[in-house]
Amino acid sequence: MSTPNPTAGQAAAPTNGKRKFLLRLVLLIVVLAAIAFGIWYYTIGRWYEGTDDAYVNGNVVQITPQVVGTVVKINADDGNLVHKGDVLVEIDGSDARIALQQSEAQLARAVRQVRGLYSNVESGQAVVAAQKVSLDRARADYARRQGLVATGAISAEELAHARDALAAAESQLASTQQQLSTTKALVDETVIAKHPDVLAAAAALRTAYLNDARAKIYAPVDGYVAKRSVQVGQRLQPGTPLMAVVPLHQVWIDANFKETQLAQMRIGQLVTLKSDLYGSKVEFKGKVQSLGVGTGSAFSLLPAQNATGNWIKIVQRVPVRIELDPKELDKNPLRIGLSMAVEVNLHDQSGPALAQQSPKEPVFTTDIYQGQMQGAQADIDRIIHDNAARLSETVSQK
């Protein structure tokens, strides 16, 4: 029969004590970490919401032709910087120039035809005045012959001839007056430059002038060229995509937050952003510009249909647009589609969750096309002046 080892109990006791100490130490660390996390969350963490599901977005200005034509020159390629008003693509304008010359000739012809209408009115008035004299003469002859018939100086047949001549003069005067009224109706209360025929020809000239001017395709905004697909010799139709111009100094961030993160998010709150392009060494500052009015899935091409038996709840995301500082973009430019890390400061709760006023100014605009009609009016005025000069001289002489 074996005897118990007295040293075994003595070795087990220190081991259990050490283990208990380590467990208590771990528990203490966990409790302290939980307390620290709670303090951090209630003082700092709950006032910030962040997401990595954020991407750079911006205006992509499509360049398309407005007239039919063949490309003869391309002045910009992918990645090139272009300024508003630069010629990007040139189209063969031979057909447009011929059409412009034809419209100029049509306007000149319309001015001369209207001049003819004014001349017809003047000549008609002269004819009416002459016929009135003839009618007065015929009326006097008839009255004189009526008195002579009673005395037997002339025959009744001669009186009948005088009566017929009077009736013919009256009928001719009435017909001429009707023709004069019709001619005057074509030019009444108007001048050559405002006559409908001249205005129609002038409108056709403006159209031809625009088509000729549109043979050169200009950059509507400052930016960088992307997605160039046009080639020399390509036959273009209106609306054909040629390239795009991207103004990188006007980009914004579309951050997709979970619906559970939006409770305290407001317009105008400050945002801190970091880009994968620059890493943590570059930090962007922005502010919340707008909160989306629907989830991404609601506006997708094929919205989700949840009326099925296998439905699983998925936390939805809502796009939040963040405005960036243009000065920071000039210093550290971003590209369309880059990933961003976004953190919104929720301390400022004064802003609304949705916009309360409609925009007072256009969101994005260009005035590059407003000057295309400037030369057309000068051309129209010159043609009208050159072809209406004789009438003006005639009127001034009178």
VEXDREN-2710 file (C-alpha; in Angstrom, 1 decimal):
% VEXDREN-2710
k/r/px/py/pz
1/MET/0.0/0.0/0.0
2/SER/1.5/3.4/-1.3
3/THR/1.8/6.4/0.9
4/PRO/0.5/10.0/-0.3
5/ASN/3.1/12.6/-1.6
6/PRO/3.0/15.5/0.8
7/THR/4.6/17.9/-1.8
8/ALA/1.7/17.6/-4.4
9/GLY/-0.8/19.8/-2.5
10/GLN/1.8/22.4/-1.9
11/ALA/2.6/22.7/-5.7
12/ALA/-1.1/22.9/-6.7
13/ALA/-1.9/25.7/-4.3
14/PRO/0.5/28.3/-5.9
15/THR/-0.7/27.3/-9.4
16/ASN/-4.4/27.9/-8.6
17/GLY/-3.6/31.2/-7.0
18/LYS/-1.6/32.4/-10.0
19/ARG/-4.4/31.4/-12.3
20/LYS/-7.0/33.2/-10.3
21/PHE/-4.9/36.3/-10.3
22/LEU/-4.6/36.2/-14.1
23/LEU/-8.3/35.7/-14.5
24/ARG/-9.0/38.6/-12.2
25/LEU/-6.5/40.8/-14.1
26/VAL/-8.1/39.9/-17.5
27/LEU/-11.5/40.6/-16.0
28/LEU/-10.3/43.9/-14.7
29/ILE/-8.8/44.9/-18.1
30/VAL/-12.1/43.9/-19.8
31/VAL/-14.1/46.0/-17.3
32/LEU/-11.8/49.0/-17.7
33/ALA/-11.9/48.7/-21.5
34/ALA/-15.7/48.6/-21.4
35/ILE/-15.8/51.6/-19.1
36/ALA/-13.3/53.4/-21.4
37/PHE/-15.4/52.5/-24.4
38/GLY/-18.5/53.7/-22.7
39/ILE/-17.0/57.0/-21.8
40/TRP/-15.5/57.5/-25.3
41/TYR/-18.9/56.6/-26.9
42/TYR/-21.0/58.9/-24.8
43/THR/-18.6/61.8/-25.0
44/ILE/-17.1/61.4/-28.5
45/GLY/-18.1/58.3/-30.5
46/ARG/-21.9/58.8/-30.6
47/TRP/-21.4/62.2/-32.2
48/TYR/-19.7/60.8/-35.3
49/GLU/-20.9/58.5/-38.1
50/GLY/-18.6/57.1/-40.7
51/THR/-18.6/54.9/-43.8
52/ASP/-16.2/53.6/-46.4
53/ASP/-19.0/53.2/-49.0
54/ALA/-18.3/56.7/-50.5
55/TYR/-17.2/57.7/-54.0
56/VAL/-16.2/60.8/-55.8
57/ASN/-18.8/62.1/-58.3
58/GLY/-19.2/65.1/-60.5
59/ASN/-20.6/66.7/-63.6
60/VAL/-19.7/64.8/-66.8
61/VAL/-20.5/67.3/-69.6
62/GLN/-21.2/65.4/-72.8
63/ILE/-20.0/66.9/-76.0
64/THR/-22.4/66.2/-78.9
65/PRO/-22.9/67.8/-82.4
66/GLN/-26.0/69.8/-83.3
67/VAL/-25.6/69.4/-87.0
68/VAL/-24.8/66.7/-89.6
69/GLY/-21.3/66.7/-90.9
70/THR/-17.9/65.0/-91.4
71/VAL/-15.2/65.5/-88.8
72/VAL/-12.1/67.2/-90.2
73/LYS/-10.2/68.2/-87.0
74/ILE/-10.0/67.1/-83.4
75/ASN/-8.2/69.5/-81.0
76/ALA/-8.4/67.7/-77.7
77/ASP/-7.7/64.2/-76.4
78/ASP/-8.3/62.2/-73.2
79/GLY/-6.7/63.9/-70.2
80/ASN/-6.2/67.3/-71.9
81/LEU/-7.1/70.4/-70.0
82/VAL/-9.6/72.6/-72.0
83/HIS/-11.1/76.0/-71.2
84/LYS/-14.6/77.3/-71.9
85/GLY/-14.7/78.4/-75.5
86/ASP/-11.9/76.2/-76.8
87/VAL/-12.7/74.5/-80.1
88/LEU/-12.8/70.7/-79.5
89/VAL/-14.0/69.3/-82.8
90/GLU/-14.4/70.9/-86.3
91/ILE/-16.9/69.6/-88.8
92/ASP/-16.8/70.2/-92.6
93/GLY/-19.0/73.3/-93.0
94/SER/-19.2/73.4/-96.8
95/ASP/-22.9/72.4/-96.9
96/ALA/-23.7/74.9/-94.1
97/ARG/-22.0/77.7/-95.9
98/ILE/-23.9/77.0/-99.1
99/ALA/-27.2/76.9/-97.2
100/LEU/-26.3/80.2/-95.6
101/GLN/-25.7/81.8/-98.9
102/GLN/-29.0/80.5/-100.2
103/SER/-30.8/82.0/-97.2
104/GLU/-29.1/85.3/-97.7
105/ALA/-30.4/85.4/-101.3
106/GLN/-33.9/84.4/-100.2
107/LEU/-33.9/87.3/-97.7
108/ALA/-32.8/89.7/-100.4
109/ARG/-35.5/88.4/-102.7
110/ALA/-38.1/88.7/-99.9
111/VAL/-37.1/92.4/-99.3
112/ARG/-37.4/93.2/-103.0
113/GLN/-40.8/91.5/-103.2
114/VAL/-42.0/93.5/-100.3
115/ARG/-40.6/96.6/-101.9
116/GLY/-42.8/95.7/-104.9
117/LEU/-45.9/95.5/-102.7
118/TYR/-45.2/99.1/-101.5
119/SER/-44.8/100.2/-105.1
120/ASN/-48.0/98.5/-106.1
121/VAL/-49.8/100.4/-103.4
122/GLU/-48.4/103.7/-104.7
123/SER/-49.3/102.9/-108.3
124/GLY/-52.7/101.7/-107.3
125/GLN/-53.4/104.9/-105.5
126/ALA/-52.4/106.8/-108.7
127/VAL/-54.7/104.6/-110.8
128/VAL/-57.6/105.2/-108.4
129/ALA/-57.1/108.9/-108.5
130/ALA/-57.1/108.9/-112.3
131/GLN/-60.2/106.7/-112.4
132/LYS/-62.0/109.1/-110.1
133/VAL/-61.3/111.9/-112.5
134/SER/-62.7/109.7/-115.4
135/LEU/-65.7/108.9/-113.3
136/ASP/-66.4/112.5/-112.5
137/ARG/-66.1/113.3/-116.3
138/ALA/-68.5/110.4/-117.2
139/ARG/-71.0/111.5/-114.5
140/ALA/-70.9/115.2/-115.8
141/ASP/-71.3/114.0/-119.4
142/TYR/-74.3/111.9/-118.4
143/ALA/-75.9/114.7/-116.5
144/ARG/-75.4/117.1/-119.4
145/ARG/-76.9/114.7/-122.0
146/GLN/-79.9/114.2/-119.8
147/GLY/-80.8/117.9/-120.2
148/LEU/-80.2/117.8/-123.9
149/VAL/-82.5/114.8/-124.5
150/ALA/-85.4/116.7/-123.1
151/THR/-84.8/119.4/-125.7
152/GLY/-84.3/116.9/-128.5
153/ALA/-80.7/118.0/-129.2
154/ILE/-79.4/114.5/-128.8
155/SER/-80.9/111.1/-129.3
156/ALA/-81.9/108.6/-126.6
157/GLU/-79.3/106.2/-127.9
158/GLU/-76.5/108.7/-127.2
159/LEU/-77.8/109.1/-123.7
160/ALA/-77.8/105.3/-123.2
161/HIS/-74.1/105.3/-124.3
162/ALA/-73.3/108.0/-121.8
163/ARG/-75.1/106.0/-119.1
164/ASP/-73.2/102.8/-120.0
165/ALA/-69.9/104.8/-119.9
166/LEU/-70.8/106.0/-116.4
167/ALA/-71.6/102.5/-115.2
168/ALA/-68.3/101.2/-116.7
169/ALA/-66.3/104.0/-115.0
170/GLU/-68.0/103.2/-111.6
171/SER/-67.4/99.5/-112.0
172/GLN/-63.8/100.0/-112.9
173/LEU/-63.2/102.3/-110.0
174/ALA/-64.7/99.9/-107.6
175/SER/-62.6/97.0/-108.9
176/THR/-59.4/99.1/-108.7
177/GLN/-60.2/100.2/-105.2
178/GLN/-60.8/96.6/-104.1
179/GLN/-57.4/95.6/-105.6
180/LEU/-55.8/98.5/-103.8
181/SER/-57.4/97.4/-100.5
182/THR/-56.0/93.9/-101.0
183/THR/-52.5/95.2/-101.8
184/LYS/-52.6/97.6/-98.8
185/ALA/-53.6/94.8/-96.5
186/LEU/-50.3/93.1/-97.3
187/VAL/-48.3/96.1/-96.2
188/ASP/-50.6/98.0/-93.8
189/GLU/-49.1/99.0/-90.4
190/THR/-45.7/97.6/-91.1
191/VAL/-42.3/98.4/-92.6
192/ILE/-40.0/96.3/-94.7
193/ALA/-38.0/95.0/-91.8
194/LYS/-41.1/93.9/-89.9
195/HIS/-43.0/92.5/-92.8
196/PRO/-44.0/88.8/-92.3
197/ASP/-42.3/87.6/-95.5
198/VAL/-39.1/89.4/-94.5
199/LEU/-39.3/88.0/-90.9
200/ALA/-39.8/84.5/-92.2
201/ALA/-36.7/84.8/-94.5
202/ALA/-34.7/86.3/-91.7
203/ALA/-35.6/83.4/-89.4
204/ALA/-34.5/81.0/-92.1
205/LEU/-31.2/82.9/-92.3
206/ARG/-30.7/82.7/-88.6
207/THR/-31.1/78.9/-88.8
208/ALA/-28.6/78.7/-91.6
209/TYR/-26.2/81.0/-89.7
210/LEU/-26.5/78.8/-86.5
211/ASN/-25.8/75.6/-88.5
212/ASP/-22.7/77.3/-90.0
213/ALA/-21.5/78.4/-86.6
214/ARG/-22.2/74.9/-85.1
215/ALA/-19.6/73.4/-87.5
216/LYS/-17.2/74.2/-84.7
217/ILE/-17.9/72.4/-81.4
218/TYR/-16.7/74.4/-78.3
219/ALA/-16.0/73.4/-74.7
220/PRO/-18.9/74.6/-72.6
221/VAL/-16.9/74.6/-69.3
222/ASP/-13.4/74.3/-68.0
223/GLY/-12.3/70.8/-67.3
224/TYR/-10.5/67.7/-68.5
225/VAL/-11.4/65.6/-71.6
226/ALA/-12.5/62.0/-71.0
227/LYS/-14.1/59.2/-73.1
228/ARG/-13.1/60.6/-76.5
229/SER/-14.6/58.4/-79.2
230/VAL/-14.7/60.7/-82.2
231/GLN/-12.4/60.1/-85.1
232/VAL/-11.4/62.2/-88.2
233/GLY/-13.6/61.4/-91.1
234/GLN/-16.5/60.2/-89.0
235/ARG/-19.9/61.2/-90.3
236/LEU/-21.8/62.7/-87.4
237/GLN/-25.5/63.0/-86.6
238/PRO/-26.9/65.3/-84.0
239/GLY/-26.6/63.9/-80.6
240/THR/-23.7/61.5/-81.3
241/PRO/-21.4/61.3/-78.2
242/LEU/-18.0/62.6/-79.1
243/MET/-16.2/63.1/-75.7
244/ALA/-16.9/64.4/-72.2
245/VAL/-15.5/67.3/-70.3
246/VAL/-15.2/66.8/-66.5
247/PRO/-14.7/69.9/-64.3
248/LEU/-12.7/68.3/-61.5
249/HIS/-12.8/71.5/-59.4
250/GLN/-16.5/71.0/-58.9
251/VAL/-16.7/67.4/-57.8
252/TRP/-18.6/66.1/-54.7
253/ILE/-18.8/63.0/-52.6
254/ASP/-21.8/60.6/-52.6
255/ALA/-21.5/58.7/-49.3
256/ASN/-23.9/55.7/-48.8
257/PHE/-24.8/55.6/-45.1
258/LYS/-26.9/52.9/-43.4
259/GLU/-30.4/53.9/-42.6
260/THR/-29.6/53.4/-38.9
261/GLN/-26.9/56.2/-39.2
262/LEU/-29.2/58.9/-40.4
263/ALA/-31.2/59.7/-37.3
264/GLN/-29.1/62.7/-36.2
265/MET/-27.6/63.6/-39.6
266/ARG/-28.5/67.1/-40.8
267/ILE/-27.7/69.4/-43.7
268/GLY/-24.7/71.6/-43.1
269/GLN/-22.9/69.3/-40.7
270/LEU/-19.1/69.2/-41.0
271/VAL/-17.4/66.2/-42.6
272/THR/-13.9/64.9/-42.6
273/LEU/-12.8/62.8/-45.6
274/LYS/-9.8/60.8/-46.6
275/SER/-9.0/59.4/-50.0
276/ASP/-7.4/56.1/-50.9
277/LEU/-5.4/58.0/-53.5
278/TYR/-3.6/60.2/-50.9
279/GLY/-3.9/58.0/-47.8
280/SER/-4.1/59.4/-44.3
281/LYS/-1.6/62.2/-45.0
282/VAL/-4.2/64.3/-46.8
283/GLU/-7.5/65.2/-45.1
284/PHE/-10.4/66.9/-46.8
285/LYS/-12.9/69.1/-45.1
286/GLY/-16.5/69.3/-46.4
287/LYS/-20.1/69.6/-45.2
288/VAL/-23.3/67.8/-45.8
289/GLN/-25.1/69.3/-48.8
290/SER/-28.2/67.0/-49.0
291/LEU/-29.6/63.7/-47.8
292/GLY/-31.1/61.4/-50.3
293/VAL/-34.9/61.1/-50.6
294/GLY/-34.7/57.3/-51.1
295/THR/-32.5/54.3/-50.8
296/GLY/-30.2/53.2/-53.5
297/SER/-32.3/50.0/-54.2
298/ALA/-35.5/52.1/-54.5
299/PHE/-34.1/54.0/-57.5
300/SER/-32.3/51.0/-59.1
301/LEU/-33.2/49.8/-62.6
302/LEU/-34.9/46.7/-61.0
303/PRO/-36.2/47.7/-57.6
304/ALA/-36.4/44.9/-55.0
305/GLN/-39.7/43.1/-54.7
306/ASN/-40.0/41.9/-51.1
307/ALA/-43.5/40.4/-51.3
308/THR/-42.1/36.9/-51.3
309/GLY/-42.0/34.1/-48.8
310/ASN/-38.2/34.1/-48.6
311/TRP/-37.8/37.6/-47.4
312/ILE/-34.7/38.6/-45.5
313/LYS/-34.3/42.0/-44.0
314/ILE/-31.3/43.9/-45.3
315/VAL/-30.2/47.2/-43.8
316/GLN/-30.7/49.8/-46.6
317/ARG/-28.3/52.6/-47.5
318/VAL/-29.2/56.2/-48.3
319/PRO/-26.9/58.4/-50.4
320/VAL/-25.7/61.6/-48.7
321/ARG/-24.1/64.3/-50.8
322/ILE/-21.1/66.0/-49.4
323/GLU/-19.7/69.3/-50.7
324/LEU/-16.0/69.9/-50.8
325/ASP/-13.8/73.0/-50.6
326/PRO/-12.7/74.0/-54.2
327/LYS/-9.4/75.3/-52.8
328/GLU/-8.6/71.9/-51.3
329/LEU/-9.5/70.3/-54.7
330/ASP/-7.2/72.6/-56.5
331/LYS/-4.4/71.6/-54.1
332/ASN/-5.2/67.8/-54.1
333/PRO/-7.3/67.0/-57.1
334/LEU/-9.7/64.0/-57.0
335/ARG/-10.9/61.9/-59.9
336/ILE/-14.4/60.7/-60.7
337/GLY/-15.1/57.3/-59.0
338/LEU/-12.4/57.3/-56.4
339/SER/-13.1/55.7/-53.0
340/MET/-13.3/57.9/-49.9
341/ALA/-13.6/57.4/-46.2
342/VAL/-16.2/59.7/-44.7
343/GLU/-16.8/60.8/-41.1
344/VAL/-19.7/63.2/-40.3
345/ASN/-19.6/65.3/-37.1
346/LEU/-23.1/65.2/-35.6
347/HIS/-22.7/67.9/-33.0
348/ASP/-24.5/70.6/-35.0
349/GLN/-28.2/69.7/-35.1
350/SER/-29.4/73.1/-36.3
351/GLY/-29.8/72.2/-39.9
352/PRO/-32.8/70.5/-41.5
353/ALA/-32.9/66.8/-42.6
354/LEU/-34.3/67.8/-46.0
355/ALA/-34.0/71.0/-48.0
356/GLN/-36.5/73.7/-47.1
357/GLN/-36.1/76.0/-50.1
358/SER/-35.8/75.6/-53.9
359/PRO/-32.5/76.6/-55.5
360/LYS/-32.2/80.4/-56.2
361/GLU/-29.6/79.9/-58.9
362/PRO/-28.9/77.3/-61.6
363/VAL/-27.0/74.3/-60.2
364/PHE/-24.8/74.2/-63.3
365/THR/-24.8/76.5/-66.3
366/THR/-22.8/77.7/-69.4
367/ASP/-23.1/80.8/-71.6
368/ILE/-20.9/79.5/-74.4
369/TYR/-23.8/79.2/-76.9
370/GLN/-25.3/82.7/-76.3
371/GLY/-22.9/84.4/-78.6
372/GLN/-23.6/82.3/-81.7
373/MET/-26.4/84.6/-82.9
374/GLN/-24.5/87.9/-82.6
375/GLY/-23.4/88.1/-86.2
376/ALA/-26.7/86.9/-87.7
377/GLN/-28.6/90.1/-86.8
378/ALA/-25.8/92.3/-88.3
379/ASP/-26.0/90.2/-91.5
380/ILE/-29.8/90.5/-91.7
381/ASP/-29.7/94.3/-91.1
382/ARG/-27.1/94.7/-93.9
383/ILE/-29.1/92.7/-96.4
384/ILE/-32.3/94.5/-95.6
385/HIS/-30.6/97.9/-95.9
386/ASP/-28.9/97.1/-99.2
387/ASN/-32.1/95.8/-100.8
388/ALA/-34.5/98.4/-99.4
389/ALA/-32.4/101.5/-100.1
390/ARG/-34.4/102.6/-103.2
391/LEU/-37.6/102.6/-101.3
392/SER/-36.0/104.6/-98.4
393/GLU/-34.8/107.1/-101.0
394/THR/-38.2/107.4/-102.5
395/VAL/-39.9/107.9/-99.2
396/SER/-37.4/110.5/-98.2
397/GLN/-37.9/112.4/-101.4
398/LYS/-41.6/112.5/-100.8
END
